[in-house]
Protein backbone atom coordinates (compact mmCIF):
# COMPACT_ATOMS: atom_id res chain seq x y z
CA UNK A 1 0.00 0.00 0.00
CA UNK A 2 1.52 3.32 -1.09
CA UNK A 3 -1.00 5.73 0.42
CA UNK A 4 -0.63 6.26 4.18
CA UNK A 5 -3.62 4.80 5.96
CA UNK A 6 -5.36 5.58 9.20
CA UNK A 7 -7.65 2.78 10.30
CA UNK A 8 -9.86 3.85 13.20
CA UNK A 9 -11.01 0.86 15.22
CA UNK A 10 -13.63 1.78 17.82
CA UNK A 11 -15.86 -0.31 20.04
CA UNK A 12 -16.61 -1.40 23.61
CA UNK A 13 -14.30 -3.44 25.83
CA UNK A 14 -14.06 -7.14 25.07
CA UNK A 15 -15.05 -6.77 21.44
CA UNK A 16 -11.60 -7.90 20.31
CA UNK A 17 -10.24 -4.51 19.22
CA UNK A 18 -6.70 -5.03 20.47
CA UNK A 19 -6.05 -8.43 18.90
CA UNK A 20 -7.78 -7.45 15.66
CA UNK A 21 -6.02 -4.08 15.42
CA UNK A 22 -2.59 -5.62 15.95
CA UNK A 23 -3.38 -8.33 13.42
CA UNK A 24 -4.50 -5.80 10.82
CA UNK A 25 -1.39 -3.68 11.43
CA UNK A 26 0.85 -6.71 10.90
CA UNK A 27 -1.02 -7.77 7.77
CA UNK A 28 -0.74 -4.33 6.18
CA UNK A 29 2.67 -3.32 7.51
CA UNK A 30 1.27 -0.45 9.56
CA UNK A 31 1.99 0.98 12.98
CA UNK A 32 -0.42 0.34 15.86
CA UNK A 33 -1.67 2.55 18.68
CA UNK A 34 -3.69 1.43 21.68
CA UNK A 35 -5.31 4.62 22.96
CA UNK A 36 -7.05 2.72 25.74
CA UNK A 37 -3.63 1.89 27.19
CA UNK A 38 -2.91 5.61 27.34
CA UNK A 39 -6.02 6.26 29.42
CA UNK A 40 -5.20 3.26 31.59
CA UNK A 41 -1.68 4.59 32.11
CA UNK A 42 -3.05 7.95 33.18
CA UNK A 43 -5.46 6.18 35.55
CA UNK A 44 -2.69 4.02 36.99
CA UNK A 45 -0.65 7.15 37.70
CA UNK A 46 -3.61 8.79 39.44
CA UNK A 47 -4.12 5.75 41.66
CA UNK A 48 -0.41 5.47 42.45
CA UNK A 49 -0.31 9.14 43.44
CA UNK A 50 -3.52 8.86 45.49
CA UNK A 51 -5.47 11.29 43.35
CA UNK A 52 -9.18 10.69 44.08
CA UNK A 53 -10.36 9.50 40.68
CA UNK A 54 -14.00 10.39 41.35
CA UNK A 55 -13.00 14.02 41.96
CA UNK A 56 -12.96 15.58 38.48
CA UNK A 57 -11.26 18.76 39.68
CA UNK A 58 -8.43 16.79 41.31
CA UNK A 59 -7.96 14.63 38.21
CA UNK A 60 -8.00 17.68 35.95
CA UNK A 61 -5.37 19.42 38.07
CA UNK A 62 -3.03 16.42 37.70
CA UNK A 63 -3.74 15.52 34.07
CA UNK A 64 -0.62 17.24 32.75
CA UNK A 65 1.83 15.76 35.24
CA UNK A 66 2.69 12.20 34.09
CA UNK A 67 4.95 11.70 31.07
CA UNK A 68 3.33 9.11 28.81
CA UNK A 69 5.01 7.36 25.89
CA UNK A 70 3.33 4.82 23.60
CA UNK A 71 5.19 2.48 21.29
CA UNK A 72 3.62 1.68 17.91
CA UNK A 73 5.14 -1.71 17.06
CA UNK A 74 2.21 -4.17 16.74
CA UNK A 75 4.52 -7.01 17.79
CA UNK A 76 5.66 -5.18 20.92
CA UNK A 77 3.33 -2.30 21.83
CA UNK A 78 4.83 -0.49 24.81
CA UNK A 79 3.44 2.02 27.28
CA UNK A 80 5.54 3.87 29.84
CA UNK A 81 4.77 6.42 32.53
CA UNK A 82 7.64 8.65 33.63
CA UNK A 83 9.99 6.17 31.95
CA UNK A 84 8.63 3.07 33.72
CA UNK A 85 7.03 0.18 31.84
CA UNK A 86 3.42 -0.10 33.03
CA UNK A 87 2.09 -2.54 30.44
CA UNK A 88 1.21 -5.11 33.12
CA UNK A 89 -0.16 -3.02 36.03
CA UNK A 90 -2.51 -1.01 33.81
CA UNK A 91 -4.47 -4.21 33.06
CA UNK A 92 -5.60 -4.85 36.65
CA UNK A 93 -9.27 -4.72 37.66
CA UNK A 94 -8.50 -1.75 39.90
CA UNK A 95 -7.41 0.28 36.90
CA UNK A 96 -10.19 -1.11 34.71
CA UNK A 97 -12.85 -0.04 37.20
CA UNK A 98 -11.38 3.46 37.58
CA UNK A 99 -10.49 4.30 33.99
CA UNK A 100 -13.97 5.45 32.95
CA UNK A 101 -14.00 8.10 35.69
CA UNK A 102 -10.57 9.41 34.71
CA UNK A 103 -11.20 9.32 30.96
CA UNK A 104 -14.44 11.29 31.38
CA UNK A 105 -12.52 14.36 32.57
CA UNK A 106 -12.29 16.88 29.68
CA UNK A 107 -8.74 17.94 30.58
CA UNK A 108 -7.59 14.32 30.41
CA UNK A 109 -9.27 13.77 27.06
CA UNK A 110 -7.84 16.99 25.62
CA UNK A 111 -4.31 15.92 26.52
CA UNK A 112 -4.79 12.37 25.27
CA UNK A 113 -6.31 13.46 21.95
CA UNK A 114 -3.40 15.85 21.35
CA UNK A 115 -0.87 13.09 22.09
CA UNK A 116 -2.73 10.62 19.91
CA UNK A 117 -2.90 12.98 16.95
CA UNK A 118 0.82 13.65 17.33
CA UNK A 119 1.57 9.91 17.19
CA UNK A 120 -0.78 9.33 14.25
CA UNK A 121 1.00 12.06 12.29
CA UNK A 122 0.65 11.50 8.55
CA UNK A 123 -0.86 8.05 8.93
CA UNK A 124 0.25 4.51 8.24
CA UNK A 125 -1.34 3.31 11.47
CA UNK A 126 -4.18 1.31 13.02
CA UNK A 127 -5.62 3.16 16.01
CA UNK A 128 -7.96 1.49 18.47
CA UNK A 129 -10.13 3.19 21.06
CA UNK A 130 -13.58 4.56 21.73
CA UNK A 131 -13.57 7.92 19.97
CA UNK A 132 -11.06 7.56 17.15
CA UNK A 133 -13.51 7.80 14.26
CA UNK A 134 -15.65 10.44 15.95
CA UNK A 135 -13.16 12.77 17.69
CA UNK A 136 -9.48 11.88 17.31
CA UNK A 137 -9.46 11.25 13.53
CA UNK A 138 -12.94 11.81 12.09
CA UNK A 139 -11.29 12.13 8.66
CA UNK A 140 -9.82 8.59 8.85
CA UNK A 141 -10.45 6.86 5.51
CA UNK A 142 -11.27 3.55 7.20
CA UNK A 143 -13.53 3.45 10.24
CA UNK A 144 -14.59 0.25 11.94
CA UNK A 145 -16.94 -0.17 14.90
CA UNK A 146 -16.21 -3.59 16.37
CA UNK A 147 -18.78 -5.03 18.72
CA UNK A 148 -20.02 -8.35 20.16
CA UNK A 149 -22.69 -9.59 22.51
CA UNK A 150 -22.35 -8.70 26.19
CA UNK A 151 -21.86 -12.36 27.12
CA UNK A 152 -19.12 -12.88 24.54
CA UNK A 153 -17.31 -9.71 25.57
CA UNK A 154 -17.47 -10.64 29.26
CA UNK A 155 -16.14 -14.13 28.58
CA UNK A 156 -13.21 -12.72 26.63
CA UNK A 157 -12.40 -10.13 29.27
CA UNK A 158 -12.60 -12.67 32.10
CA UNK A 159 -10.24 -14.87 30.11
CA UNK A 160 -7.71 -12.04 30.15
CA UNK A 161 -7.97 -11.81 33.94
CA UNK A 162 -7.29 -15.45 34.88
CA UNK A 163 -4.76 -14.31 37.50
CA UNK A 164 -7.58 -12.60 39.41
CA UNK A 165 -9.87 -15.21 41.04
CA UNK A 166 -12.55 -12.58 41.58
CA UNK A 167 -12.87 -11.86 37.87
CA UNK A 168 -15.59 -14.38 37.12
CA UNK A 169 -17.62 -14.02 33.93
CA UNK A 170 -20.63 -12.83 35.96
CA UNK A 171 -18.63 -10.21 37.85
CA UNK A 172 -16.81 -9.14 34.70
CA UNK A 173 -20.06 -8.72 32.79
CA UNK A 174 -21.51 -6.53 35.55
CA UNK A 175 -18.37 -4.37 35.69
CA UNK A 176 -18.31 -4.21 31.91
CA UNK A 177 -21.95 -3.09 31.72
CA UNK A 178 -21.19 -0.31 34.21
CA UNK A 179 -18.19 0.83 32.19
CA UNK A 180 -20.14 0.71 28.93
CA UNK A 181 -22.83 2.89 30.50
CA UNK A 182 -20.33 5.42 31.81
CA UNK A 183 -18.38 5.55 28.55
CA UNK A 184 -21.52 5.93 26.43
CA UNK A 185 -23.11 8.68 28.52
CA UNK A 186 -20.13 10.89 29.39
CA UNK A 187 -20.21 14.44 28.03
CA UNK A 188 -16.64 14.40 26.71
CA UNK A 189 -16.20 12.17 23.64
CA UNK A 190 -18.72 9.43 24.49
CA UNK A 191 -18.38 5.95 23.05
CA UNK A 192 -20.49 5.99 19.92
CA UNK A 193 -20.40 4.64 16.39
CA UNK A 194 -19.37 7.14 13.72
CA UNK A 195 -22.12 7.53 11.09
CA UNK A 196 -19.78 6.33 8.34
CA UNK A 197 -18.15 3.50 10.31
CA UNK A 198 -18.46 -0.11 9.16
CA UNK A 199 -19.89 -2.18 12.00
CA UNK A 200 -18.50 -5.67 12.52
CA UNK A 201 -20.12 -8.00 15.05
CA UNK A 202 -17.42 -10.39 16.23
CA UNK A 203 -19.68 -12.59 18.38
CA UNK A 204 -19.64 -15.48 15.92
CA UNK A 205 -16.36 -14.63 14.18
CA UNK A 206 -12.89 -15.84 15.02
CA UNK A 207 -9.95 -13.45 15.14
CA UNK A 208 -8.73 -14.34 11.66
CA UNK A 209 -12.13 -13.59 10.16
CA UNK A 210 -12.27 -10.17 11.81
CA UNK A 211 -8.76 -9.29 10.63
CA UNK A 212 -9.60 -10.46 7.11
CA UNK A 213 -12.75 -8.31 7.03
CA UNK A 214 -10.87 -5.16 8.08
CA UNK A 215 -7.95 -5.79 5.72
CA UNK A 216 -10.40 -6.26 2.85
CA UNK A 217 -12.17 -3.04 3.77
CA UNK A 218 -8.86 -1.14 3.87
CA UNK A 219 -7.80 -2.45 0.47
CA UNK A 220 -11.17 -1.64 -1.06
CA UNK A 221 -10.99 1.88 0.34
CA UNK A 222 -7.57 2.52 -1.17
CA UNK A 223 -8.73 1.28 -4.56
CA UNK A 224 -11.57 3.82 -4.74
ChimeraX attribute file (.defattr): number of C-alpha atoms within 10 A of each C-alpha:
attribute: neighborCount
match mode: 1-to-1
recipient: residues
	/A:1	12
	/A:2	6
	/A:3	8
	/A:4	13
	/A:5	22
	/A:6	26
	/A:7	29
	/A:8	28
	/A:9	27
	/A:10	28
	/A:11	24
	/A:12	23
	/A:13	23
	/A:14	24
	/A:15	25
	/A:16	22
	/A:17	27
	/A:18	20
	/A:19	14
	/A:20	23
	/A:21	27
	/A:22	25
	/A:23	24
	/A:24	27
	/A:25	24
	/A:26	17
	/A:27	12
	/A:28	16
	/A:29	15
	/A:30	22
	/A:31	25
	/A:32	30
	/A:33	27
	/A:34	24
	/A:35	20
	/A:36	19
	/A:37	22
	/A:38	23
	/A:39	23
	/A:40	25
	/A:41	28
	/A:42	28
	/A:43	28
	/A:44	24
	/A:45	23
	/A:46	23
	/A:47	15
	/A:48	9
	/A:49	10
	/A:50	9
	/A:51	16
	/A:52	14
	/A:53	20
	/A:54	13
	/A:55	12
	/A:56	19
	/A:57	13
	/A:58	14
	/A:59	24
	/A:60	16
	/A:61	12
	/A:62	17
	/A:63	23
	/A:64	14
	/A:65	11
	/A:66	15
	/A:67	14
	/A:68	19
	/A:69	18
	/A:70	20
	/A:71	15
	/A:72	22
	/A:73	17
	/A:74	23
	/A:75	12
	/A:76	10
	/A:77	16
	/A:78	17
	/A:79	22
	/A:80	18
	/A:81	18
	/A:82	12
	/A:83	11
	/A:84	11
	/A:85	14
	/A:86	18
	/A:87	15
	/A:88	8
	/A:89	13
	/A:90	23
	/A:91	16
	/A:92	15
	/A:93	16
	/A:94	13
	/A:95	21
	/A:96	17
	/A:97	14
	/A:98	19
	/A:99	24
	/A:100	23
	/A:101	18
	/A:102	26
	/A:103	28
	/A:104	20
	/A:105	23
	/A:106	18
	/A:107	19
	/A:108	22
	/A:109	19
	/A:110	16
	/A:111	12
	/A:112	22
	/A:113	17
	/A:114	12
	/A:115	17
	/A:116	20
	/A:117	14
	/A:118	10
	/A:119	19
	/A:120	21
	/A:121	10
	/A:122	11
	/A:123	17
	/A:124	20
	/A:125	26
	/A:126	29
	/A:127	33
	/A:128	27
	/A:129	24
	/A:130	26
	/A:131	23
	/A:132	31
	/A:133	29
	/A:134	22
	/A:135	14
	/A:136	23
	/A:137	19
	/A:138	16
	/A:139	13
	/A:140	17
	/A:141	17
	/A:142	23
	/A:143	29
	/A:144	23
	/A:145	25
	/A:146	26
	/A:147	21
	/A:148	20
	/A:149	13
	/A:150	17
	/A:151	15
	/A:152	19
	/A:153	23
	/A:154	26
	/A:155	16
	/A:156	16
	/A:157	21
	/A:158	22
	/A:159	16
	/A:160	14
	/A:161	17
	/A:162	11
	/A:163	10
	/A:164	12
	/A:165	8
	/A:166	13
	/A:167	19
	/A:168	17
	/A:169	19
	/A:170	14
	/A:171	13
	/A:172	22
	/A:173	21
	/A:174	14
	/A:175	17
	/A:176	21
	/A:177	16
	/A:178	14
	/A:179	20
	/A:180	17
	/A:181	14
	/A:182	17
	/A:183	22
	/A:184	17
	/A:185	14
	/A:186	16
	/A:187	11
	/A:188	18
	/A:189	21
	/A:190	19
	/A:191	21
	/A:192	18
	/A:193	20
	/A:194	18
	/A:195	9
	/A:196	14
	/A:197	20
	/A:198	16
	/A:199	16
	/A:200	17
	/A:201	14
	/A:202	19
	/A:203	16
	/A:204	11
	/A:205	12
	/A:206	11
	/A:207	14
	/A:208	12
	/A:209	13
	/A:210	23
	/A:211	22
	/A:212	15
	/A:213	12
	/A:214	23
	/A:215	18
	/A:216	12
	/A:217	17
	/A:218	20
	/A:219	13
	/A:220	11
	/A:221	12
	/A:222	14
	/A:223	8
	/A:224	5
